[in-house]
């Protein structure tokens, strides 16, 4: 999947509050290591490639997580 996005904030993992207009993407493994020192600019358009992963969890499977895992990111 390919998306056109604007980075609002780049930060390490933390508990986050979600709203309907924002999604959080994550780089893992080699991709994260390769881009460890990359400084991404806020409010600049980027083309992002990756995939969605859904997880249901909680005592009653009543909590849901949707995460976009980034496999490539390039500034326009």
Buried (B, 14 or more C-beta within 10 A) or exposed (E): EEBEBEBEEEEEEEEEEEEEEEEBBEBEEEBEEEBEEEEEEEEEEBEBEBEEEEEEEEEEEEEEEEBBBBBEBEEE
